[in-house]
Amino acid sequence: MAKQSLEKFPNQKNRQKDFTCSIGFTMTVIGSKWRAIILWHIIKKEPIRYGQLKNTIPNISHKVLSLELKQLESDGLIERKAYATIPPKVEYIPTKRGLSLKDILTELCNWGKKYMES
C-alpha cells in the first residue's frame, strides 16, 4: 500500500522537535485545555456559530475561545465562514483533516463518560 502524502501542519518542525513519538505531536495539535472540546462541538453540530459554541462551553472566556478557534483554523482543522450580513454572522465547520479526528475524539469522550460515572 502506498503511503499517503499529507499536507504539513504550520510550524510542524517546531512541534516535532520535542517528541520522538507520534502521540506527542498529536497532543500539540489537540492537547490544550480547550482545543479538543471546541473541535468536538464543531464536529458534532456543524455548522456552528460563535455564540452557540460559547453557550455550549460556558466556562471558556471569549478571549481563549477566540484564540483557540484561530489556532484550529491555522492548523487546518476547522474552516471559518463569514457572511456579510448585519449583524455579522460567522460559522465554523470542520475540515476533512478535522473530521479525521472524529473517531479519536469520540473514544476520548466515551472513556471520560465511563470514568466520570464510576
VMD Tcl script that builds the backbone (N, CA, C; Angstrom):
set m [mol new atoms 354]
animate dup $m
set s [atomselect $m all]
$s set {name element resname resid chain x y z} {
  {N N MET 1 A 0.840 -1.175 0.000}
  {CA C MET 1 A 0.000 0.000 0.000}
  {C C MET 1 A 0.890 1.245 0.000}
  {N N ALA 2 A 0.600 2.181 -0.883}
  {CA C ALA 2 A 1.404 3.392 -0.985}
  {C C ALA 2 A 1.114 4.319 0.192}
  {N N LYS 3 A 2.152 4.965 0.697}
  {CA C LYS 3 A 1.990 5.895 1.804}
  {C C LYS 3 A 1.348 7.173 1.285}
  {N N GLN 4 A 0.286 7.597 1.969}
  {CA C GLN 4 A -0.433 8.795 1.563}
  {C C GLN 4 A 0.334 10.026 2.029}
  {N N SER 5 A 0.515 10.981 1.138}
  {CA C SER 5 A 1.210 12.209 1.476}
  {C C SER 5 A 0.191 13.215 2.013}
  {N N LEU 6 A 0.446 13.725 3.205}
  {CA C LEU 6 A -0.458 14.675 3.824}
  {C C LEU 6 A 0.183 16.047 3.868}
  {N N GLU 7 A -0.661 17.052 3.839}
  {CA C GLU 7 A -0.211 18.427 3.941}
  {C C GLU 7 A 0.406 18.651 5.325}
  {N N LYS 8 A 1.518 19.353 5.373}
  {CA C LYS 8 A 2.194 19.625 6.641}
  {C C LYS 8 A 1.395 20.630 7.473}
  {N N PHE 9 A 1.548 20.536 8.791}
  {CA C PHE 9 A 0.951 21.492 9.706}
  {C C PHE 9 A 1.841 22.727 9.759}
  {N N PRO 10 A 1.256 23.897 10.064}
  {CA C PRO 10 A 2.100 25.074 10.296}
  {C C PRO 10 A 3.041 24.788 11.464}
  {N N ASN 11 A 4.270 25.208 11.367}
  {CA C ASN 11 A 5.284 25.019 12.417}
  {C C ASN 11 A 5.481 23.552 12.794}
  {N N GLN 12 A 5.326 22.655 11.831}
  {CA C GLN 12 A 5.417 21.224 12.123}
  {C C GLN 12 A 6.785 20.850 12.688}
  {N N LYS 13 A 7.852 21.353 12.094}
  {CA C LYS 13 A 9.201 21.023 12.583}
  {C C LYS 13 A 9.370 21.461 14.036}
  {N N ASN 14 A 8.881 22.644 14.358}
  {CA C ASN 14 A 8.953 23.163 15.719}
  {C C ASN 14 A 8.192 22.269 16.687}
  {N N ARG 15 A 7.015 21.810 16.276}
  {CA C ARG 15 A 6.190 20.957 17.130}
  {C C ARG 15 A 6.812 19.577 17.320}
  {N N GLN 16 A 7.500 19.083 16.306}
  {CA C GLN 16 A 8.052 17.737 16.353}
  {C C GLN 16 A 9.365 17.654 17.109}
  {N N LYS 17 A 10.055 18.759 17.278}
  {CA C LYS 17 A 11.417 18.718 17.819}
  {C C LYS 17 A 11.504 18.113 19.218}
  {N N ASP 18 A 10.450 18.258 20.029}
  {CA C ASP 18 A 10.495 17.764 21.402}
  {C C ASP 18 A 10.001 16.324 21.554}
  {N N PHE 19 A 9.528 15.731 20.477}
  {CA C PHE 19 A 8.917 14.410 20.600}
  {C C PHE 19 A 9.535 13.405 19.640}
  {N N THR 20 A 9.715 12.196 20.133}
  {CA C THR 20 A 10.170 11.111 19.266}
  {C C THR 20 A 9.025 10.165 18.952}
  {N N CYS 21 A 7.851 10.405 19.542}
  {CA C CYS 21 A 6.694 9.551 19.254}
  {C C CYS 21 A 5.555 10.397 18.685}
  {N N SER 22 A 4.700 9.751 17.942}
  {CA C SER 22 A 3.620 10.458 17.258}
  {C C SER 22 A 2.558 10.980 18.213}
  {N N ILE 23 A 2.378 10.360 19.366}
  {CA C ILE 23 A 1.353 10.850 20.297}
  {C C ILE 23 A 1.729 12.231 20.846}
  {N N GLY 24 A 2.998 12.478 21.022}
  {CA C GLY 24 A 3.443 13.799 21.467}
  {C C GLY 24 A 3.086 14.868 20.453}
  {N N PHE 25 A 3.314 14.573 19.175}
  {CA C PHE 25 A 2.942 15.519 18.120}
  {C C PHE 25 A 1.433 15.738 18.112}
  {N N THR 26 A 0.681 14.647 18.217}
  {CA C THR 26 A -0.788 14.744 18.213}
  {C C THR 26 A -1.269 15.641 19.351}
  {N N MET 27 A -0.662 15.496 20.509}
  {CA C MET 27 A -1.086 16.294 21.654}
  {C C MET 27 A -0.769 17.776 21.476}
  {N N THR 28 A 0.244 18.115 20.667}
  {CA C THR 28 A 0.489 19.539 20.406}
  {C C THR 28 A -0.618 20.124 19.540}
  {N N VAL 29 A -1.301 19.270 18.780}
  {CA C VAL 29 A -2.384 19.739 17.907}
  {C C VAL 29 A -3.692 19.847 18.682}
  {N N ILE 30 A -4.049 18.849 19.491}
  {CA C ILE 30 A -5.352 18.855 20.166}
  {C C ILE 30 A -5.244 18.920 21.683}
  {N N GLY 31 A -4.049 19.066 22.214}
  {CA C GLY 31 A -3.840 18.868 23.637}
  {C C GLY 31 A -4.004 20.046 24.565}
  {N N SER 32 A -4.434 21.200 24.078}
  {CA C SER 32 A -4.646 22.290 25.033}
  {C C SER 32 A -5.885 21.981 25.865}
  {N N LYS 33 A -6.086 22.747 26.912}
  {CA C LYS 33 A -7.221 22.510 27.802}
  {C C LYS 33 A -8.549 22.527 27.045}
  {N N TRP 34 A -8.672 23.388 26.036}
  {CA C TRP 34 A -9.958 23.599 25.373}
  {C C TRP 34 A -10.035 23.108 23.941}
  {N N ARG 35 A -8.930 22.953 23.258}
  {CA C ARG 35 A -8.939 22.727 21.808}
  {C C ARG 35 A -9.741 21.496 21.375}
  {N N ALA 36 A -9.542 20.370 22.025}
  {CA C ALA 36 A -10.270 19.150 21.653}
  {C C ALA 36 A -11.764 19.317 21.918}
  {N N ILE 37 A -12.108 20.015 22.999}
  {CA C ILE 37 A -13.517 20.244 23.331}
  {C C ILE 37 A -14.177 21.105 22.266}
  {N N ILE 38 A -13.511 22.165 21.855}
  {CA C ILE 38 A -14.049 23.051 20.819}
  {C C ILE 38 A -14.231 22.276 19.519}
  {N N LEU 39 A -13.211 21.548 19.119}
  {CA C LEU 39 A -13.287 20.778 17.877}
  {C C LEU 39 A -14.416 19.753 17.953}
  {N N TRP 40 A -14.561 19.094 19.095}
  {CA C TRP 40 A -15.620 18.099 19.291}
  {C C TRP 40 A -17.004 18.727 19.054}
  {N N HIS 41 A -17.227 19.913 19.607}
  {CA C HIS 41 A -18.528 20.567 19.445}
  {C C HIS 41 A -18.750 21.045 18.008}
  {N N ILE 42 A -17.695 21.455 17.350}
  {CA C ILE 42 A -17.826 21.869 15.940}
  {C C ILE 42 A -18.155 20.664 15.074}
  {N N ILE 43 A -17.523 19.533 15.352}
  {CA C ILE 43 A -17.806 18.314 14.583}
  {C C ILE 43 A -19.227 17.837 14.840}
  {N N LYS 44 A -19.661 17.878 16.096}
  {CA C LYS 44 A -20.990 17.385 16.455}
  {C C LYS 44 A -22.122 18.226 15.872}
  {N N LYS 45 A -21.923 19.529 15.810}
  {CA C LYS 45 A -23.016 20.412 15.409}
  {C C LYS 45 A -22.547 21.386 14.323}
  {N N GLU 46 A -22.165 20.815 13.199}
  {CA C GLU 46 A -21.715 21.697 12.116}
  {C C GLU 46 A -22.891 22.105 11.246}
  {N N PRO 47 A -22.926 23.292 10.716}
  {CA C PRO 47 A -22.079 24.418 11.123}
  {C C PRO 47 A -22.549 24.953 12.475}
  {N N ILE 48 A -21.636 25.591 13.168}
  {CA C ILE 48 A -21.975 26.169 14.467}
  {C C ILE 48 A -21.478 27.610 14.503}
  {N N ARG 49 A -22.303 28.470 15.055}
  {CA C ARG 49 A -21.941 29.882 15.160}
  {C C ARG 49 A -21.163 30.122 16.456}
  {N N TYR 50 A -20.451 31.229 16.489}
  {CA C TYR 50 A -19.610 31.566 17.646}
  {C C TYR 50 A -20.431 31.579 18.933}
  {N N GLY 51 A -21.569 32.252 18.913}
  {CA C GLY 51 A -22.406 32.357 20.117}
  {C C GLY 51 A -22.900 31.006 20.603}
  {N N GLN 52 A -23.264 30.138 19.670}
  {CA C GLN 52 A -23.704 28.790 20.042}
  {C C GLN 52 A -22.562 28.025 20.704}
  {N N LEU 53 A -21.389 28.168 20.132}
  {CA C LEU 53 A -20.207 27.486 20.667}
  {C C LEU 53 A -19.899 27.992 22.072}
  {N N LYS 54 A -19.957 29.306 22.267}
  {CA C LYS 54 A -19.694 29.902 23.582}
  {C C LYS 54 A -20.719 29.417 24.593}
  {N N ASN 55 A -21.993 29.330 24.201}
  {CA C ASN 55 A -23.038 28.846 25.109}
  {C C ASN 55 A -22.854 27.370 25.448}
  {N N THR 56 A -22.315 26.602 24.514}
  {CA C THR 56 A -22.088 25.175 24.726}
  {C C THR 56 A -20.934 24.941 25.691}
  {N N ILE 57 A -19.969 25.857 25.696}
  {CA C ILE 57 A -18.787 25.749 26.571}
  {C C ILE 57 A -18.750 26.996 27.465}
  {N N PRO 58 A -19.644 27.086 28.446}
  {CA C PRO 58 A -19.794 28.332 29.208}
  {C C PRO 58 A -18.579 28.737 30.048}
  {N N ASN 59 A -17.720 27.815 30.433}
  {CA C ASN 59 A -16.589 28.166 31.297}
  {C C ASN 59 A -15.388 28.728 30.555}
  {N N ILE 60 A -15.453 28.784 29.244}
  {CA C ILE 60 A -14.337 29.328 28.469}
  {C C ILE 60 A -14.544 30.835 28.279}
  {N N SER 61 A -13.470 31.592 28.372}
  {CA C SER 61 A -13.580 33.041 28.163}
  {C C SER 61 A -13.640 33.330 26.666}
  {N N HIS 62 A -14.164 34.504 26.332}
  {CA C HIS 62 A -14.229 34.896 24.924}
  {C C HIS 62 A -12.829 34.963 24.319}
  {N N LYS 63 A -11.878 35.478 25.088}
  {CA C LYS 63 A -10.506 35.612 24.585}
  {C C LYS 63 A -9.910 34.243 24.250}
  {N N VAL 64 A -10.045 33.289 25.160}
  {CA C VAL 64 A -9.474 31.964 24.940}
  {C C VAL 64 A -10.191 31.266 23.788}
  {N N LEU 65 A -11.525 31.368 23.739}
  {CA C LEU 65 A -12.268 30.752 22.642}
  {C C LEU 65 A -11.808 31.313 21.307}
  {N N SER 66 A -11.671 32.606 21.237}
  {CA C SER 66 A -11.228 33.247 20.003}
  {C C SER 66 A -9.828 32.784 19.594}
  {N N LEU 67 A -8.907 32.738 20.559}
  {CA C LEU 67 A -7.530 32.296 20.270}
  {C C LEU 67 A -7.490 30.833 19.819}
  {N N GLU 68 A -8.248 29.985 20.491}
  {CA C GLU 68 A -8.253 28.561 20.137}
  {C C GLU 68 A -8.884 28.340 18.760}
  {N N LEU 69 A -9.937 29.084 18.443}
  {CA C LEU 69 A -10.546 28.979 17.112}
  {C C LEU 69 A -9.539 29.377 16.029}
  {N N LYS 70 A -8.786 30.442 16.281}
  {CA C LYS 70 A -7.767 30.876 15.320}
  {C C LYS 70 A -6.696 29.794 15.136}
  {N N GLN 71 A -6.300 29.141 16.242}
  {CA C GLN 71 A -5.287 28.088 16.154}
  {C C GLN 71 A -5.826 26.877 15.399}
  {N N LEU 72 A -7.069 26.487 15.685}
  {CA C LEU 72 A -7.685 25.361 14.971}
  {C C LEU 72 A -7.794 25.664 13.478}
  {N N GLU 73 A -8.120 26.912 13.149}
  {CA C GLU 73 A -8.195 27.309 11.741}
  {C C GLU 73 A -6.806 27.303 11.114}
  {N N SER 74 A -5.830 27.819 11.828}
  {CA C SER 74 A -4.451 27.848 11.333}
  {C C SER 74 A -3.917 26.438 11.080}
  {N N ASP 75 A -4.307 25.488 11.929}
  {CA C ASP 75 A -3.878 24.097 11.777}
  {C C ASP 75 A -4.673 23.355 10.703}
  {N N GLY 76 A -5.648 24.014 10.125}
  {CA C GLY 76 A -6.427 23.382 9.067}
  {C C GLY 76 A -7.438 22.372 9.575}
  {N N LEU 77 A -7.858 22.497 10.847}
  {CA C LEU 77 A -8.822 21.566 11.418}
  {C C LEU 77 A -10.256 22.069 11.304}
  {N N ILE 78 A -10.412 23.395 11.202}
  {CA C ILE 78 A -11.732 23.986 11.010}
  {C C ILE 78 A -11.657 25.060 9.936}
  {N N GLU 79 A -12.822 25.401 9.438}
  {CA C GLU 79 A -12.930 26.482 8.461}
  {C C GLU 79 A -13.899 27.505 9.019}
  {N N ARG 80 A -13.545 28.760 8.868}
  {CA C ARG 80 A -14.384 29.870 9.337}
  {C C ARG 80 A -15.067 30.490 8.127}
  {N N LYS 81 A -16.391 30.548 8.187}
  {CA C LYS 81 A -17.149 31.167 7.103}
  {C C LYS 81 A -17.818 32.425 7.634}
  {N N ALA 82 A -17.438 33.571 7.070}
  {CA C ALA 82 A -18.010 34.852 7.475}
  {C C ALA 82 A -19.009 35.300 6.417}
  {N N TYR 83 A -20.147 35.767 6.864}
  {CA C TYR 83 A -21.197 36.244 5.964}
  {C C TYR 83 A -21.322 37.751 6.134}
  {N N ALA 84 A -21.465 38.446 5.017}
  {CA C ALA 84 A -21.581 39.905 5.037}
  {C C ALA 84 A -23.037 40.290 5.313}
  {N N THR 85 A -23.429 40.135 6.559}
  {CA C THR 85 A -24.787 40.479 6.974}
  {C C THR 85 A -24.718 41.393 8.181}
  {N N ILE 86 A -25.850 41.996 8.483}
  {CA C ILE 86 A -25.938 42.816 9.686}
  {C C ILE 86 A -27.009 42.194 10.565}
  {N N PRO 87 A -26.701 41.755 11.764}
  {CA C PRO 87 A -25.364 41.719 12.356}
  {C C PRO 87 A -24.487 40.681 11.670}
  {N N PRO 88 A -23.172 40.819 11.829}
  {CA C PRO 88 A -22.262 39.871 11.186}
  {C C PRO 88 A -22.546 38.439 11.638}
  {N N LYS 89 A -22.380 37.510 10.722}
  {CA C LYS 89 A -22.615 36.094 11.016}
  {C C LYS 89 A -21.357 35.309 10.649}
  {N N VAL 90 A -20.894 34.492 11.596}
  {CA C VAL 90 A -19.722 33.653 11.371}
  {C C VAL 90 A -20.094 32.232 11.774}
  {N N GLU 91 A -19.736 31.274 10.927}
  {CA C GLU 91 A -19.964 29.867 11.219}
  {C C GLU 91 A -18.644 29.117 11.134}
  {N N TYR 92 A -18.555 28.046 11.902}
  {CA C TYR 92 A -17.370 27.195 11.890}
  {C C TYR 92 A -17.779 25.786 11.489}
  {N N ILE 93 A -16.988 25.193 10.600}
  {CA C ILE 93 A -17.219 23.819 10.172}
  {C C ILE 93 A -15.882 23.081 10.198}
  {N N PRO 94 A -15.921 21.782 10.443}
  {CA C PRO 94 A -14.667 21.037 10.422}
  {C C PRO 94 A -14.194 20.814 8.989}
  {N N THR 95 A -12.896 20.778 8.805}
  {CA C THR 95 A -12.327 20.436 7.505}
  {C C THR 95 A -12.203 18.913 7.437}
  {N N LYS 96 A -11.736 18.430 6.317}
  {CA C LYS 96 A -11.505 16.993 6.175}
  {C C LYS 96 A -10.506 16.516 7.233}
  {N N ARG 97 A -9.459 17.314 7.464}
  {CA C ARG 97 A -8.457 16.974 8.483}
  {C C ARG 97 A -9.095 16.965 9.868}
  {N N GLY 98 A -9.953 17.941 10.151}
  {CA C GLY 98 A -10.636 17.993 11.434}
  {C C GLY 98 A -11.546 16.796 11.630}
  {N N LEU 99 A -12.273 16.431 10.579}
  {CA C LEU 99 A -13.168 15.278 10.656}
  {C C LEU 99 A -12.401 13.972 10.862}
  {N N SER 100 A -11.136 13.949 10.440}
  {CA C SER 100 A -10.341 12.731 10.633}
  {C C SER 100 A -10.096 12.442 12.113}
  {N N LEU 101 A -10.355 13.416 12.987}
  {CA C LEU 101 A -10.191 13.237 14.428}
  {C C LEU 101 A -11.490 12.819 15.120}
  {N N LYS 102 A -12.566 12.703 14.365}
  {CA C LYS 102 A -13.873 12.408 14.971}
  {C C LYS 102 A -13.860 11.122 15.787}
  {N N ASP 103 A -13.342 10.036 15.243}
  {CA C ASP 103 A -13.331 8.761 15.967}
  {C C ASP 103 A -12.474 8.838 17.227}
  {N N ILE 104 A -11.355 9.530 17.135}
  {CA C ILE 104 A -10.469 9.679 18.285}
  {C C ILE 104 A -11.162 10.476 19.387}
  {N N LEU 105 A -11.788 11.586 19.009}
  {CA C LEU 105 A -12.479 12.417 19.993}
  {C C LEU 105 A -13.677 11.682 20.584}
  {N N THR 106 A -14.359 10.871 19.770}
  {CA C THR 106 A -15.484 10.076 20.262}
  {C C THR 106 A -15.008 9.091 21.322}
  {N N GLU 107 A -13.886 8.432 21.059}
  {CA C GLU 107 A -13.340 7.486 22.033}
  {C C GLU 107 A -12.902 8.189 23.312}
  {N N LEU 108 A -12.296 9.367 23.195}
  {CA C LEU 108 A -11.926 10.135 24.383}
  {C C LEU 108 A -13.167 10.509 25.188}
  {N N CYS 109 A -14.218 10.896 24.496}
  {CA C CYS 109 A -15.481 11.243 25.146}
  {C C CYS 109 A -16.058 10.032 25.875}
  {N N ASN 110 A -16.096 8.897 25.194}
  {CA C ASN 110 A -16.630 7.670 25.804}
  {C C ASN 110 A -15.811 7.248 27.021}
  {N N TRP 111 A -14.498 7.347 26.914}
  {CA C TRP 111 A -13.629 6.995 28.031}
  {C C TRP 111 A -13.916 7.905 29.224}
  {N N GLY 112 A -14.033 9.209 28.951}
  {CA C GLY 112 A -14.328 10.166 30.030}
  {C C GLY 112 A -15.663 9.893 30.694}
  {N N LYS 113 A -16.694 9.608 29.890}
  {CA C LYS 113 A -18.017 9.289 30.454}
  {C C LYS 113 A -17.932 8.075 31.372}
  {N N LYS 114 A -17.225 7.052 30.919}
  {CA C LYS 114 A -17.107 5.817 31.696}
  {C C LYS 114 A -16.485 6.089 33.064}
  {N N TYR 115 A -15.408 6.870 33.086}
  {CA C TYR 115 A -14.714 7.086 34.351}
  {C C TYR 115 A -15.309 8.209 35.190}
  {N N MET 116 A -16.082 9.093 34.592}
  {CA C MET 116 A -16.775 10.111 35.369}
  {C C MET 116 A -17.942 9.498 36.134}
  {N N GLU 117 A -18.529 8.435 35.559}
  {CA C GLU 117 A -19.686 7.782 36.169}
  {C C GLU 117 A -19.291 6.765 37.235}
  {N N SER 118 A -18.026 6.369 37.268}
  {CA C SER 118 A -17.640 5.323 38.243}
  {C C SER 118 A -17.183 5.913 39.554}
}
mol reanalyze $m
mol bondsrecalc $m
mol representation Tube
mol addrep $m
